[in-house]
């Protein structure tokens, strides 16, 4: 059967803003794939970042929803970068089962200089620092956090390093971002799209999944620090080779779609897709939550936050504005003794 004969809706295509789990049993591979459209566009349009900053954040949003939707419990998956580059901070917060929020902090002058010099690559904008990937199962459990160095690597390479260091699972990642134009009632309208795919090697026999060690481990003598000479299982080599053929345009093109793309890649081996996990632009901030945070302030901290008898707070994720009187916060318990 040719994928050219498939039409949207023919067998329940997930469409935009829905993560599709998949399995290729013949290759002992599992993964997740997504195309982000309106949800991503809403987040980026709200912030109106310079284009290179929006692209960086879009990549991280795609990566976060791919990883976050794999959680089997109620909780959060948080991806955060802290670096010395022009874009010093990226934060994407995924709350199960579907809520996504994100923002970036950057130095406008340095970003503008990089754009003018034609040097606004993701690696240059991020610079040197770390990415922290945190799993939070709630107040009565211990957080799990994996930290990966950022030193000129792409977001795809960083994600693969995370799985190698933290999970010891052979993993390959593909991410893409596009700004597309379409004809609207008042002319052409631009919108953001992103796509991503994570594939992992999960055979029943654990020895088949063995990966090259980190530096200082017991990797073969002919392997360098990255384990480049290590020979993976043939099934995993085939999986990686197939995923490597994916073009950025395929990951973001709404006419291709996730299921059609998976069919193109794995139809000779047989690919099975599972019900999709929708994701949505949904910030968890509220007046009550912000008030409770302010109520934990000491008198000194509260005094520093008050201006003309009021405390103004703007959510960095969604831009929602909250206004409180100092008296309201004190009545809620704020202004206690500083420790």
C-alpha positions in Angstrom: 0.0 0.0 0.0 1.4 3.4 -0.9 1.2 6.3 1.5 0.1 8.5 -1.4 -3.3 6.7 -1.2 -3.8 7.8 2.4 -6.0 10.9 3.1 -6.4 12.9 6.3 -9.1 11.3 8.4 -8.8 8.0 6.6 -8.0 6.1 9.8 -8.1 8.6 12.5 -5.1 10.9 11.9 -4.1 12.8 15.0 -3.5 16.1 13.3 -1.8 19.0 15.0 -1.0 19.3 18.7 -1.2 15.6 19.5 1.7 13.3 20.4 1.5 9.9 18.7 3.2 6.9 20.4 4.4 4.3 18.0 6.1 0.9 18.0 8.1 -1.0 15.4 8.2 -4.6 16.8 10.5 -6.0 14.1 13.2 -3.5 15.2 12.5 -3.5 18.9 11.9 0.3 18.6 9.4 2.5 20.3 8.9 6.2 20.1 6.7 9.3 19.9 6.1 11.8 17.2 4.3 15.1 17.0 3.4 18.1 14.8 2.6 21.3 16.7 0.5 24.0 15.1 -2.1 26.3 16.8 -0.9 25.6 20.3 2.7 26.5 19.4 1.6 29.6 17.5 -0.5 30.9 20.4 2.5 30.6 22.8 5.0 32.3 20.5 2.5 35.0 19.3 1.8 36.0 22.9 5.5 36.7 23.6 6.5 38.2 20.2 10.1 37.2 20.6 12.7 37.8 17.9 12.5 35.0 15.3 15.7 33.2 16.4 14.5 33.1 20.0 11.1 31.8 19.0 12.7 29.1 17.0 14.8 28.0 20.0 11.8 27.9 22.3 9.7 26.1 19.7 12.3 23.3 19.5 12.3 23.0 23.2 8.5 22.9 23.4 8.5 20.1 20.8 11.1 18.1 22.8 9.3 18.7 26.1 5.9 17.4 24.9 7.6 14.4 23.4 9.2 13.5 26.7 6.5 14.8 29.0 3.6 12.8 27.5 5.5 9.6 28.3 4.9 10.1 32.0 2.6 7.4 33.4 1.6 9.4 36.5 0.2 12.8 37.5 3.0 15.2 37.6 5.2 17.6 35.7 8.1 17.4 33.2 10.1 20.6 33.1 12.9 21.5 30.7 15.1 24.5 31.5 18.3 25.9 30.1 20.6 28.3 31.9 23.5 29.6 29.8 25.9 32.5 29.3 24.6 33.2 25.8 22.3 35.9 24.5 19.3 33.6 25.3 20.1 33.0 28.9 17.0 31.1 29.9 14.4 28.9 28.3 11.7 27.2 30.3 9.0 24.7 29.2 6.7 23.3 31.7 4.5 20.3 30.9 1.8 19.2 33.3 0.1 15.9 32.8 -2.0 15.0 30.9 -1.8 17.9 28.4 -0.9 21.4 29.7 2.0 23.3 28.2 3.5 26.6 29.0 6.8 28.2 28.1 8.9 31.4 28.0 12.3 32.7 27.3 14.6 35.4 28.8 17.1 37.0 26.6 19.3 40.1 26.2 17.8 42.2 23.4 21.0 43.9 22.5 23.1 40.8 22.2 20.4 39.0 20.2 20.1 41.9 17.9 23.9 42.0 17.4 23.9 38.3 16.6 21.1 38.7 14.1 22.9 41.6 12.4 26.1 39.6 12.2 24.3 36.6 10.7 25.4 34.6 13.8 22.1 33.9 15.4 22.5 30.1 15.3 20.9 28.1 18.2 24.3 27.1 19.5 25.6 30.7 19.5 22.4 32.1 21.1 22.5 29.5 23.9 26.3 29.6 24.5 27.7 27.5 27.3 25.6 26.3 30.2 23.3 23.5 31.2 19.9 22.0 30.4 18.0 20.5 33.3 15.3 18.0 32.7 13.1 17.5 35.8 10.4 15.0 36.6 8.1 16.1 39.5 5.5 13.7 40.8 4.1 16.0 43.4 4.8 17.4 46.9 5.2 14.0 48.7 7.8 12.6 46.3 11.4 13.3 45.5 12.1 15.2 42.2 14.3 13.5 39.6 16.6 15.8 37.7 19.0 15.1 34.9 21.5 17.8 33.9 23.2 17.9 30.5 26.0 20.3 29.5 25.3 22.8 26.7 28.5 23.6 24.9 27.6 24.1 21.3 25.5 21.0 20.9 22.1 21.1 19.1 18.9 20.5 21.1 18.7 17.0 19.4 22.2 16.1 20.6 21.5 17.4 24.1 18.4 15.2 24.4 20.3 12.2 23.2 23.0 12.9 25.7 20.4 13.1 28.5 19.1 9.6 27.7 22.6 8.2 27.4 23.6 9.7 30.8 20.4 9.3 32.8 18.5 6.4 31.3 21.1 4.4 29.4 18.6 3.9 26.6 19.8 4.2 22.9 17.8 7.2 21.7 17.6 9.3 18.5 15.8 12.6 18.3 14.7 14.7 15.4 13.3 18.3 15.8 12.3 20.9 13.3 10.7 24.4 13.3 9.1 26.4 10.5 7.4 29.7 10.0 4.7 29.2 7.3 2.6 31.5 5.3 -1.0 30.8 4.3 -3.6 32.9 2.5 -6.2 34.4 4.8 -9.1 36.8 4.3 -6.9 39.8 4.6 -3.8 38.5 2.8 -1.1 36.1 3.8 -0.8 35.1 7.5 2.3 33.7 9.1 2.2 31.0 11.7 4.6 28.8 13.6 4.9 25.1 13.3 7.2 22.5 14.8 7.6 18.8 14.6 9.6 16.2 16.5 10.3 12.5 16.8 12.0 10.4 19.5 12.8 6.8 18.8 14.3 4.4 21.3 15.8 0.9 21.3 14.0 -1.3 23.8 14.6 -5.0 23.2 13.5 -7.7 25.7 17.1 -8.9 26.1 18.9 -6.1 28.0 22.4 -7.0 26.7 21.2 -6.1 23.2 20.5 -2.5 24.5 24.0 -2.0 25.9 25.4 1.4 25.1 29.0 2.8 24.9 30.0 4.0 28.4 30.6 7.6 29.4 34.2 8.7 29.6 36.1 6.6 32.3 33.8 3.6 31.9 34.5 0.1 30.5 33.9 1.0 26.8 35.9 -1.1 24.3 39.5 0.0 23.9 38.9 1.2 20.4 36.0 3.5 21.4 36.6 7.3 21.8 35.0 9.3 24.6 31.7 9.4 22.7 31.8 5.6 22.1 31.9 6.3 18.3 33.5 2.9 17.6 30.9 1.0 19.5 28.8 -1.3 17.4 25.2 -1.1 18.1 22.7 -3.9 17.5 21.8 -4.2 13.8 18.1 -3.5 14.5 19.0 -0.2 16.3 21.4 0.8 13.5 18.5 0.3 11.0 16.2 2.4 13.2 18.6 5.3 13.4 19.4 5.2 9.7 15.7 5.4 8.9 15.0 8.2 11.3 18.0 10.1 9.9 16.3 10.2 6.5 13.5 12.5 7.9 13.6 15.9 6.4 12.8 19.0 8.5 10.0 19.9 6.0 8.4 16.5 6.6 8.3 17.0 10.3 6.5 20.4 10.0 4.3 19.9 6.8 0.6 19.6 7.8 0.0 17.7 4.6 2.3 14.9 5.6 1.1 14.3 9.1 2.6 12.1 11.8 1.0 8.8 10.8 1.9 9.3 7.1 5.5 10.1 8.0 5.8 7.0 10.3 4.4 4.9 7.4 6.9 6.3 5.0 9.7 5.4 7.4 8.8 2.0 8.7 6.2 0.5 6.4 8.6 -2.3 5.3 9.1 -3.3 8.9 5.5 -2.7 10.1 4.7 0.2 12.4 1.9 0.4 14.9 0.5 3.7 16.2 -1.4 4.2 19.5 -4.0 6.7 20.6 -2.7 10.2 20.5 -2.1 12.5 23.5 -3.4 16.0 22.8 -1.4 18.9 24.2 -2.7 22.4 24.8 -1.5 26.0 25.6 -2.6 26.0 29.2 -1.0 28.0 32.0 -1.6 26.9 35.6 -1.3 30.4 37.1 -4.3 31.9 39.0 -4.9 34.7 41.4 -5.1 32.3 44.3 -1.8 30.6 43.5 0.0 34.0 43.1 -1.6 35.2 46.4 -0.4 32.1 48.2 3.2 32.6 47.0 3.1 36.3 48.1 1.7 35.2 51.4 4.9 33.2 52.1 7.0 36.4 51.9 8.6 37.9 55.0 7.8 41.5 55.9 11.1 42.6 54.4 10.4 40.8 51.1 6.8 42.1 51.1 8.0 45.7 51.6 10.4 45.4 48.6 7.5 44.2 46.4 5.0 47.0 47.3 4.8 50.1 45.2 2.2 52.8 46.0 0.5 50.3 48.4 0.0 47.7 45.6 1.8 44.6 44.4 1.8 43.9 40.7 2.6 40.5 39.3 2.8 39.4 35.7 3.0 35.7 34.9 6.1 35.2 32.7 4.5 32.2 31.0 1.1 33.6 29.9 1.4 37.3 30.5 -1.6 37.4 32.8 -1.5 40.4 35.1 -2.4 40.3 38.8 -2.8 43.2 41.2 -2.9 42.9 45.0 -3.0 45.3 47.9 -0.4 44.9 50.6 -3.2 44.5 53.2 -4.7 41.6 51.2 -1.4 39.8 51.3 -1.0 40.4 55.0 -4.5 39.1 55.7 -3.5 36.0 53.8 -0.6 35.4 56.1 2.2 37.4 54.4 4.7 39.6 56.2 5.9 37.1 58.8 9.3 37.1 60.4 12.2 36.6 58.0 14.3 33.6 58.9 
